[in-house]
Structures are given as structure tokens and as C-alpha cells.
Amino acid sequence: MRAGDQPRRDCTAVLRRRPVRIVQGWVVGGYTEDFEIVCCDCGDDPDLDYREVSPALQRIRGPYALAAGVAAYAEHFEQHPEPRLVGLAPARQARAAGTR
């Protein structure tokens, strides 16, 4: 395992089309028709191939058809009580969080 063992502070969970393979952080061979959840809050790393992450992270990743992936993403996201609002300016963070 590499850096994916520890949660990262610069990303959150994403639902993305599953790459055929990731080599040194680069997609090789295009994408499959399946989707996967990559959750940095759980210690996953989007630069790692499915085969490089732990069995627990593989279970989170899926694979999913699109509709099932959206449902699984929503269910998984609820497990994280305070999602980070990465990349938003402070005023937008406050609006998104419901404060001003």
C-alpha cells in the first residue's frame, strides 16, 4: 500500500467511471462501462488502481452500474458526518453549509 492508507485532506468521495487500469496515476486502456466510488476520507487514493487498494476499499469502490452507483454514493456519503467543502471560496463554503 502507498499513501492511500491514510485519509487525505484535499479530496472527498467521488463517483467516477471505472478506468480499465491505472499505472503510476495515469489511466491506461480507457474506461469501462462501470462506475466506482473513491473515498479519500476512508483512505482511498484516486491514483491507485482497484487491484492496489485494500479489500475494504474495493468493497466501497464497487463496481456499480450508474443508478446503483449514485445510490451507493449517497448511502456512503451519509457515513461521513461533516463532509469537507474542498475548493470553495470561504463565502461559498458558508452558503453551502447554511451559514452566512
Phi, psi and omega in degrees: 000151177246215184300344180294354179289336183242145177301146178256153181266353186251012177207170178226212180269144176224150170254121183224160174293137185286124175291150174299316179200149174240126179235119181051041177084000182249139176287129180237128176088009178083209185231154176271182176275354181271165177240160178217154175259128174244115185244102179295330178298335178268359179102005179283160180229120182296345179275354181264143175288155178310320183290345184264352181261163183294160176304324178297317179289328175298322178295322177292317183299326181105209040267158179226147163288164187305307183298317179293325179293319177297316179295316180294322178298312180299317179295316180294318183299328179294339179287344181255106189297325182232085180296141177282147178255072186291134172086002178263143174296155183307319180295320178291325177299316181297316178297316181294328180276353178089012176242163179228000000 
